[in-house]
Amino acid sequence: MELRDPPAQALRRGLAGAARVALLAGPTVIAFRAGGYFEETTQVAGIVAWIVLAILAVVVDGHIVPRTLAARLALGGIAAFSLWVLLSRLTWAPLDGPAGEDVQRDALYVAVLVAGALAWRPREWARSVEAVLALGILVVVGYGVLGRVLPGLVELHPSRRAGGRLDQPLTYWNAMGALAAMGVVLCARMAGDRLRELPIRAAAAAAAAPLGLGLYLTYSRGALAAVGCGLIVLGLLAPTRPQLRGIVVVLGAAFAASLAGSLLDGVASVKGSLSHQEKQGLVMLVVLVVVMAAAAGLQAWVARRETAQRLRDGRLPLPRWALAAGWAAAIALALFPYAAAVVSERGEENPSFGATAARLSSVGSNRYAYWRVAFREFVDHPLKGTGAASFRVDWLQERPFRESVRDAHSLYFETLAELGIVGFGLLCALLAGVLIAIRRVMAEDAALAVGPAAALAVWAVHAGVDWDWEMPAVTLVALTLAGMLLARCEALPRSRAAAGPPPPASPPPG
């Protein structure tokens, strides 16, 4: 729709800006509503998302229908996936209510991804996505951390199963870990990005301290594996000296804050009286402020020396075998949770297990039992699965021990079990489209692609070992990043978008 007179153009810009702000703020707002897990929040968020999509479809410049293979695969894949879930609810899913919740959640995801593919075509807006999402993650994780360092002022109510694990405000510790892990990776990217302004690079380094502490306090082994994988991917996609320095500064800040937290039992496991927790919380707060200031100062010093050419710049002289070893390490970290689950199946779980840092020294898990039941159901119903939200029924029928479970704790196994090879194929189409978009944007504008690609690697790894798909506050961050990549892919001149990447000799992002 073309609006050419000045008032109409101003209205169009205002509506488009408001829609983009809503997309960026959505994951943070939803996080404070139990992560968007419950139906009421998903319904409201879905209505807002579809209104935002309608606004963008009217006011954005350029084409509406996707023209690149990446966008067609990703948007077509998620739309068809949502329709397949709806069809299963109407026909073969055993539980109408839970299946309906899946339909509503997937409709929200469709609207957000399609809206993102329209919203982020202007580069100046696309450039803001990484920073604003990282800020939102900091707000969410920082709120949870404040409940530990200022327990008398910020009163949180962890669940009985959470114990000492940080689960608020999302209400699930592993989801908090995944969110914090994506935040750490985004901050590492911004700290090492020479195209970012110095204050942003310094702030990103400082933010790593509370994000790292929050990640540690979740005691989420899957999130730790995912953040390791994401940081390796970040280093491989941007193998430059500034990026390596950014990763080192961010890791140092995260480790220092986590180490301090581990030494304070009132912070690490919520032990002792409120007075004890408040005293140790104040100590932790002081340490946190010092670490944040040190990280910001160090990163600012590094950035100034890079600008003055007093620190070496450019690409790291990595041989091919080192790059291959890096990718092998990333893949090994991604697969580690699966191997650990297979070799250390634990059986019926003690509710207190995992309530302290002792969880990190164990690889015991019930996930292999969940995945085995899910895969068995896929083998029995390979084409269409047992229906949306049906795993809880399958588990009750097949479980080897008494434990109440709703999800298979893996997006990939659960999709195979509930939606069969058709649903899994549609999910793969979505992921393939995003991968193609990453490849093409890396070729033309690597500075925009590196951070989102690494954060999406974190999400993809963690979604394979937990129910992140059912936690919109986590998955919406990933979909917003994916939408930005699809939008930039669509914004490329058509000849270049179709041509694919140039030869590998192109310089990496700084």
C-alpha positions as CSV (number, residue, x, y, z in Angstrom):
1,M,0.0,0.0,0.0
2,E,1.5,3.3,-1.1
3,L,1.0,6.4,1.0
4,R,2.7,9.3,-0.6
5,D,1.6,12.5,1.1
6,P,3.7,13.6,4.1
7,P,1.1,13.0,6.8
8,A,0.4,9.5,5.4
9,Q,4.1,8.8,5.2
10,A,4.6,9.9,8.8
11,L,1.7,7.7,9.9
12,R,3.2,4.7,8.0
13,R,6.6,5.2,9.6
14,G,5.0,5.5,13.0
15,L,2.9,2.4,12.6
16,A,5.9,0.4,11.3
17,G,8.1,1.6,14.2
18,A,5.5,0.7,16.8
19,A,5.1,-2.7,15.2
20,R,8.9,-3.3,15.3
21,V,9.0,-2.2,19.0
22,A,6.3,-4.6,19.8
23,L,8.2,-7.5,18.2
24,L,11.4,-6.6,20.1
25,A,9.6,-6.1,23.4
26,G,7.4,-9.2,23.2
27,P,9.8,-11.8,24.5
28,T,10.7,-9.7,27.5
29,V,7.1,-8.9,28.4
30,I,6.0,-12.6,28.0
31,A,8.9,-13.7,30.2
32,F,7.3,-12.1,33.2
33,R,4.1,-14.1,32.5
34,A,5.7,-17.4,33.4
35,G,7.5,-17.3,30.1
36,G,4.3,-17.5,28.1
37,Y,3.8,-21.1,29.0
38,F,0.2,-20.9,30.0
39,E,-2.7,-20.6,27.5
40,E,-4.0,-17.2,28.6
41,T,-0.7,-15.5,27.9
42,T,-0.3,-17.3,24.6
43,Q,-3.7,-16.2,23.4
44,V,-3.1,-12.5,24.1
45,A,0.4,-12.6,22.6
46,G,-1.0,-14.3,19.5
47,I,-3.7,-11.7,19.0
48,V,-1.1,-8.9,19.4
49,A,1.3,-10.7,17.0
50,W,-1.3,-11.1,14.3
51,I,-2.2,-7.4,14.6
52,V,1.4,-6.5,14.3
53,L,1.7,-8.7,11.2
54,A,-1.4,-7.0,9.6
55,I,0.1,-3.6,10.2
56,L,3.4,-4.5,8.7
57,A,1.8,-6.1,5.7
58,V,0.1,-2.8,5.0
59,V,2.8,-0.2,5.7
60,V,6.1,-1.9,4.8
61,D,7.9,-1.0,1.5
62,G,8.6,-3.6,-1.1
63,H,7.2,-7.0,-1.8
64,I,5.1,-9.0,0.6
65,V,5.3,-12.5,-0.9
66,P,8.7,-14.1,-0.2
67,R,10.9,-14.4,-3.2
68,T,14.0,-16.2,-1.9
69,L,14.3,-19.9,-1.3
70,A,15.3,-19.3,2.3
71,A,12.2,-17.3,3.1
72,R,9.9,-19.7,1.2
73,L,11.3,-22.7,3.0
74,A,11.3,-21.1,6.5
75,L,7.9,-19.3,6.3
76,G,6.2,-22.1,4.4
77,G,7.7,-24.7,6.7
78,I,6.4,-23.0,9.9
79,A,3.0,-22.2,8.4
80,A,2.5,-25.8,7.2
81,F,3.8,-27.1,10.5
82,S,1.2,-25.1,12.3
83,L,-1.6,-26.3,10.0
84,W,-0.4,-29.9,10.5
85,V,-0.7,-29.4,14.3
86,L,-4.2,-28.0,13.8
87,L,-5.2,-31.0,11.6
88,S,-3.9,-33.4,14.2
89,R,-6.0,-31.6,16.8
90,L,-9.1,-31.9,14.7
91,T,-8.6,-35.6,13.8
92,W,-6.3,-37.9,15.7
93,A,-4.8,-36.1,18.7
94,P,-6.1,-37.8,21.9
95,L,-6.4,-34.6,24.1
96,D,-8.3,-31.7,22.6
97,G,-7.4,-29.1,25.3
98,P,-3.6,-29.5,25.3
99,A,-3.6,-29.9,21.5
100,G,-5.5,-26.6,21.3
101,E,-2.7,-25.0,23.3
102,D,-0.2,-26.2,20.8
103,V,-2.2,-24.7,18.0
104,Q,-2.4,-21.3,19.7
105,R,1.4,-21.3,20.4
106,D,2.3,-22.3,16.9
107,A,0.0,-19.6,15.5
108,L,1.9,-17.1,17.6
109,Y,5.2,-18.4,16.2
110,V,4.0,-18.1,12.6
111,A,2.9,-14.5,13.1
112,V,6.2,-13.5,14.8
113,L,8.4,-15.1,12.1
114,V,6.4,-13.7,9.2
115,A,6.3,-10.3,10.8
116,G,10.0,-10.4,11.4
117,A,10.7,-11.2,7.8
118,L,8.8,-8.0,6.9
119,A,10.0,-5.8,9.7
120,W,13.8,-6.0,9.6
121,R,14.5,-5.3,5.9
122,P,15.9,-1.8,6.7
123,R,19.4,-2.4,7.8
124,E,19.3,0.2,10.6
125,W,16.4,-1.7,12.2
126,A,18.0,-5.1,11.6
127,R,21.2,-3.8,13.3
128,S,19.2,-3.0,16.5
129,V,17.7,-6.5,16.9
130,E,20.8,-8.1,18.4
131,A,21.3,-5.4,21.0
132,V,17.7,-4.9,22.0
133,L,17.1,-8.7,22.4
134,A,20.3,-8.9,24.5
135,L,19.0,-6.0,26.7
136,G,15.7,-7.8,27.1
137,I,17.5,-11.0,28.2
138,L,19.5,-9.0,30.7
139,V,16.4,-7.6,32.2
140,V,14.8,-11.0,32.6
141,V,17.9,-12.8,33.9
142,G,18.9,-9.8,36.0
143,Y,15.5,-9.8,37.7
144,G,16.1,-13.4,38.7
145,V,19.6,-12.6,39.9
146,L,18.3,-9.7,42.0
147,G,16.1,-12.1,43.9
148,R,19.4,-13.8,45.1
149,V,21.4,-10.7,45.8
150,L,18.6,-8.6,47.3
151,P,16.2,-11.2,48.7
152,G,14.7,-8.8,51.2
153,L,13.7,-6.4,48.4
154,V,13.0,-8.6,45.4
155,E,10.9,-11.5,46.6
156,L,10.8,-14.5,44.3
157,H,8.9,-17.7,44.8
158,P,10.7,-20.7,43.3
159,S,8.9,-23.9,42.8
160,R,9.5,-26.8,45.2
161,R,11.3,-28.8,42.4
162,A,13.5,-25.8,41.6
163,G,15.2,-25.8,45.0
164,G,18.3,-23.7,44.7
165,R,18.0,-23.5,40.9
166,L,17.2,-20.1,39.4
167,D,13.8,-20.5,37.8
168,Q,12.1,-17.1,38.1
169,P,10.6,-15.3,36.3
170,L,10.2,-18.0,33.6
171,T,9.3,-20.6,36.3
172,Y,11.6,-23.2,34.7
173,W,15.4,-23.3,35.5
174,N,16.5,-24.9,32.2
175,A,14.6,-22.3,30.2
176,M,16.3,-19.6,32.2
177,G,19.6,-21.3,31.4
178,A,18.9,-21.3,27.7
179,L,17.8,-17.7,27.7
180,A,20.9,-16.6,29.7
181,A,23.1,-18.7,27.3
182,M,21.7,-16.8,24.3
183,G,22.3,-13.6,26.1
184,V,26.0,-14.4,26.8
185,V,26.6,-15.3,23.2
186,L,24.9,-12.1,21.9
187,C,27.0,-10.0,24.4
188,A,30.2,-11.8,23.3
189,R,29.4,-10.9,19.7
190,M,28.7,-7.2,20.5
191,A,31.8,-6.9,22.7
192,G,34.0,-8.2,19.8
193,D,32.3,-6.3,17.0
194,R,34.5,-3.5,15.9
195,L,31.6,-1.9,14.0
196,R,29.8,-1.3,17.3
197,E,30.2,1.9,19.3
198,L,32.5,1.7,22.2
199,P,29.8,2.2,24.9
200,I,27.8,-0.7,23.4
201,R,30.9,-2.9,23.4
202,A,31.7,-2.0,27.0
203,A,28.1,-2.5,28.2
204,A,27.9,-5.9,26.5
205,A,31.1,-7.0,28.4
206,A,29.6,-5.8,31.6
207,A,26.3,-7.5,31.0
208,A,28.1,-10.8,30.8
209,A,28.6,-10.9,34.6
210,P,24.9,-11.0,35.7
211,L,24.1,-13.2,32.6
212,G,26.9,-15.6,33.5
213,L,25.9,-15.7,37.2
214,G,22.2,-16.3,36.2
215,L,23.3,-19.1,33.8
216,Y,25.4,-20.8,36.6
217,L,22.6,-20.5,39.2
218,T,20.2,-22.5,36.9
219,Y,22.6,-25.5,37.2
220,S,21.5,-26.3,33.7
221,R,24.0,-28.7,32.1
222,G,22.2,-28.5,28.7
223,A,22.5,-24.7,28.8
224,L,26.2,-24.9,29.6
225,A,26.8,-27.2,26.7
226,A,24.7,-24.9,24.4
227,V,26.6,-21.8,25.4
228,G,29.9,-23.5,24.8
229,C,28.7,-24.6,21.4
230,G,27.4,-21.1,20.6
231,L,30.7,-19.4,21.6
232,I,32.7,-21.8,19.4
233,V,30.3,-21.2,16.5
234,L,30.8,-17.4,17.1
235,G,34.5,-17.8,17.0
236,L,34.4,-19.8,13.8
237,L,32.1,-17.5,12.0
238,A,34.1,-14.4,13.0
239,P,37.7,-15.7,13.4
240,T,39.2,-12.3,14.1
241,R,41.3,-10.9,16.9
242,P,38.8,-8.4,18.1
243,Q,36.1,-11.1,18.3
244,L,38.4,-13.4,20.2
245,R,39.2,-10.7,22.7
246,G,35.5,-10.0,23.1
247,I,34.8,-13.7,23.8
248,V,37.7,-13.8,26.4
249,V,36.5,-10.7,28.2
250,V,32.9,-11.9,28.3
251,L,33.9,-15.4,29.5
252,G,36.1,-13.9,32.1
253,A,33.3,-11.7,33.5
254,A,30.9,-14.6,33.5
255,F,33.3,-17.0,35.2
256,A,34.3,-14.5,37.8
257,A,30.7,-13.8,38.8
258,S,29.9,-17.5,38.8
259,L,32.9,-18.4,40.9
260,A,31.9,-15.8,43.5
261,G,28.3,-17.0,43.5
262,S,29.4,-20.6,44.0
263,L,31.3,-19.6,47.2
264,L,28.2,-18.0,48.8
265,D,25.7,-20.7,49.9
266,G,23.0,-18.1,50.5
267,V,23.2,-17.1,46.9
268,A,24.0,-20.4,45.3
269,S,21.5,-22.6,47.0
270,V,19.2,-20.2,49.0
271,K,20.4,-21.8,52.3
272,G,20.1,-20.3,55.8
273,S,17.9,-17.6,57.3
274,L,16.8,-14.5,55.4
275,S,19.4,-12.5,57.3
276,H,22.1,-14.8,56.2
277,Q,20.9,-14.6,52.6
278,E,20.8,-10.8,52.7
279,K,24.3,-10.6,54.0
280,Q,25.7,-12.9,51.4
281,G,23.6,-11.3,48.8
282,L,25.1,-7.9,49.5
283,V,28.6,-9.4,49.2
284,M,27.6,-10.9,45.8
285,L,26.1,-7.5,44.7
286,V,29.4,-5.8,45.5
287,V,31.4,-8.4,43.6
288,L,29.0,-8.2,40.7
289,V,29.3,-4.5,40.4
290,V,33.1,-4.7,40.6
291,V,33.2,-7.5,37.9
292,M,30.9,-5.5,35.7
293,A,33.0,-2.4,36.0
294,A,36.2,-4.3,35.4
295,A,34.8,-6.0,32.3
296,A,33.5,-2.7,30.9
297,G,36.7,-1.0,31.6
298,L,38.8,-3.7,30.0
299,Q,36.7,-3.9,26.9
300,A,36.8,-0.1,26.5
301,W,40.6,-0.2,26.9
302,V,40.8,-2.9,24.3
303,A,38.5,-1.1,21.9
304,R,40.5,2.2,22.2
305,R,43.7,0.4,21.5
306,E,42.2,-1.4,18.5
307,T,41.0,2.0,17.1
308,A,44.5,3.4,17.7
309,Q,46.0,0.3,15.9
310,R,48.0,-0.5,19.0
311,L,46.5,-4.0,19.1
312,R,46.7,-6.3,16.1
313,D,43.5,-6.5,14.0
314,G,42.3,-8.7,11.3
315,R,41.7,-12.4,10.8
316,L,43.4,-15.0,13.0
317,P,45.9,-17.1,11.0
318,L,44.0,-20.4,11.6
319,P,44.9,-23.4,9.4
320,R,42.2,-25.5,7.9
321,W,42.7,-28.3,10.5
322,A,42.1,-25.8,13.3
323,L,38.8,-24.7,11.8
324,A,37.8,-28.3,11.3
325,A,38.7,-29.1,14.9
326,G,36.6,-26.1,16.0
327,W,33.5,-27.4,14.1
328,A,34.2,-30.9,15.5
329,A,34.2,-29.5,19.0
330,A,31.0,-27.6,18.4
331,I,29.3,-30.7,17.1
332,A,30.7,-32.8,20.1
333,L,29.3,-30.3,22.6
334,A,25.9,-30.4,20.8
335,L,25.8,-34.2,20.9
336,F,27.2,-34.5,24.5
337,P,23.8,-34.2,26.2
338,Y,22.5,-37.1,24.1
339,A,25.5,-39.3,24.9
340,A,25.3,-38.4,28.6
341,A,21.6,-39.3,28.7
342,V,22.2,-42.7,27.1
343,V,25.0,-43.8,29.4
344,S,23.6,-42.5,32.6
345,E,19.8,-43.1,32.7
346,R,18.8,-42.6,36.3
347,G,15.3,-43.9,36.8
348,E,12.7,-42.3,39.1
349,E,14.0,-38.9,40.1
350,N,14.4,-37.6,43.6
351,P,12.7,-34.2,43.7
352,S,15.7,-32.7,45.5
353,F,18.1,-33.8,42.9
354,G,19.6,-30.8,41.1
355,A,18.7,-28.3,43.7
356,T,22.3,-27.4,44.3
357,A,25.5,-27.1,42.3
358,A,26.1,-30.8,42.8
359,R,23.9,-31.2,39.7
360,L,26.8,-30.0,37.6
361,S,29.0,-32.9,38.7
362,S,26.5,-35.5,37.5
363,V,25.3,-36.5,34.1
364,G,22.4,-38.5,35.3
365,S,19.1,-37.8,33.5
366,N,15.8,-39.4,32.7
367,R,15.8,-38.0,29.2
368,Y,16.8,-41.2,27.6
369,A,13.7,-42.8,28.9
370,Y,11.6,-40.0,27.5
371,W,13.3,-40.2,24.1
372,R,13.0,-43.9,24.0
373,V,9.2,-43.8,24.5
374,A,9.0,-41.0,21.9
375,F,10.9,-42.9,19.3
376,R,8.9,-46.0,20.0
377,E,5.7,-44.1,19.3
378,F,7.3,-42.7,16.1
379,V,8.2,-46.2,14.9
380,D,4.6,-47.3,15.6
381,H,3.1,-44.3,13.9
382,P,5.7,-43.1,11.4
383,L,3.7,-41.0,9.0
384,K,1.5,-38.7,11.2
385,G,2.5,-39.5,14.8
386,T,0.1,-39.9,17.7
387,G,-1.1,-36.3,17.5
388,A,-0.3,-32.9,19.0
389,A,0.3,-32.9,22.8
390,S,0.0,-36.7,22.9
391,F,3.3,-37.5,24.5
392,R,1.9,-37.2,28.0
393,V,-0.6,-40.0,27.1
394,D,2.1,-42.1,25.4
395,W,4.3,-41.7,28.5
396,L,1.6,-42.9,30.9
397,Q,1.1,-46.0,28.8
398,E,4.8,-46.8,28.3
399,R,6.7,-45.2,31.2
400,P,9.3,-47.5,32.8
401,F,9.0,-45.7,36.2
402,R,6.5,-43.5,38.0
403,E,7.0,-39.9,37.0
404,S,4.6,-37.4,35.6
405,V,5.9,-36.0,32.3
406,R,4.2,-33.8,29.7
407,D,6.9,-33.3,27.1
408,A,9.6,-35.5,25.6
409,H,12.2,-32.9,26.5
410,S,13.4,-32.6,22.9
411,L,11.8,-30.7,20.1
412,Y,13.1,-33.2,17.6
413,F,12.1,-36.5,19.3
414,E,8.7,-35.0,20.4
415,T,7.9,-33.8,16.8
416,L,8.7,-37.3,15.5
417,A,6.5,-38.9,18.1
418,E,3.5,-36.5,17.9
419,L,3.5,-35.4,14.3
420,G,5.4,-38.1,12.5
421,I,7.7,-37.8,9.5
422,V,5.4,-35.2,8.0
423,G,5.7,-32.8,11.0
424,F,9.4,-33.5,11.3
425,G,10.0,-32.7,7.6
426,L,8.1,-29.4,8.0
427,L,10.2,-28.5,11.0
428,C,13.4,-29.4,9.0
429,A,12.1,-27.1,6.2
430,L,11.9,-24.2,8.7
431,L,15.4,-24.9,10.0
432,A,16.8,-25.3,6.5
433,G,15.4,-22.0,5.4
434,V,17.0,-20.3,8.3
435,L,20.4,-22.0,7.6
436,I,20.2,-20.8,4.0
437,A,19.4,-17.3,5.1
438,I,22.5,-17.4,7.5
439,R,24.7,-18.5,4.6
440,R,23.5,-15.8,2.3
441,V,23.5,-12.9,4.8
442,M,27.0,-14.0,5.9
443,A,28.2,-13.6,2.3
444,E,26.8,-10.1,1.9
445,D,26.7,-8.6,5.4
446,A,28.5,-10.9,7.8
447,A,28.4,-8.3,10.7
448,L,24.6,-8.7,10.8
449,A,24.6,-12.5,10.6
450,V,27.3,-13.7,13.0
451,G,25.7,-12.9,16.4
452,P,22.2,-14.2,15.5
453,A,23.7,-17.3,13.9
454,A,25.6,-18.2,17.0
455,A,22.6,-17.5,19.3
456,L,20.4,-19.6,17.1
457,A,23.0,-22.4,17.5
458,V,22.5,-22.1,21.2
459,W,18.7,-22.4,20.8
460,A,18.9,-25.3,18.4
461,V,21.2,-27.3,20.7
462,H,19.1,-26.7,23.8
463,A,15.8,-27.2,22.1
464,G,17.0,-30.7,21.3
465,V,17.3,-31.6,25.0
466,D,14.4,-29.7,26.6
467,W,11.0,-28.2,26.0
468,D,12.0,-24.8,24.7
469,W,9.3,-24.9,22.0
470,E,6.7,-24.8,24.8
471,M,8.4,-21.7,26.4
472,P,7.6,-18.7,24.1
473,A,9.9,-16.4,26.1
474,V,12.9,-18.5,24.8
475,T,11.7,-19.5,21.4
476,L,10.5,-16.0,20.4
477,V,14.0,-14.7,20.9
478,A,15.2,-17.3,18.4
479,L,12.4,-16.6,15.9
480,T,13.0,-12.9,16.1
481,L,16.7,-13.4,15.2
482,A,15.6,-15.8,12.5
483,G,13.1,-13.3,11.1
484,M,15.8,-10.7,10.9
485,L,18.0,-13.0,8.9
486,L,15.2,-13.9,6.5
487,A,14.3,-10.2,6.2
488,R,17.9,-9.3,5.2
489,C,18.0,-12.2,2.8
490,E,14.8,-10.8,1.2
491,A,16.3,-7.3,1.1
492,L,19.3,-8.4,-1.0
493,P,19.2,-7.5,-4.7
494,R,17.5,-10.4,-6.4
495,S,20.4,-11.5,-8.5
496,R,22.7,-11.7,-5.4
497,A,20.1,-13.4,-3.3
498,A,19.8,-16.1,-5.9
499,A,23.5,-16.4,-6.6
500,G,24.5,-17.5,-3.1
501,P,27.7,-16.6,-1.3
502,P,31.0,-15.4,-2.9
503,P,34.2,-17.4,-2.6
504,P,35.5,-18.0,0.9
505,A,38.2,-15.4,0.4
506,S,35.8,-12.6,1.5
507,P,37.0,-11.0,4.7
508,P,35.4,-12.1,8.0
509,P,33.5,-9.7,10.2
510,G,35.5,-7.7,12.7
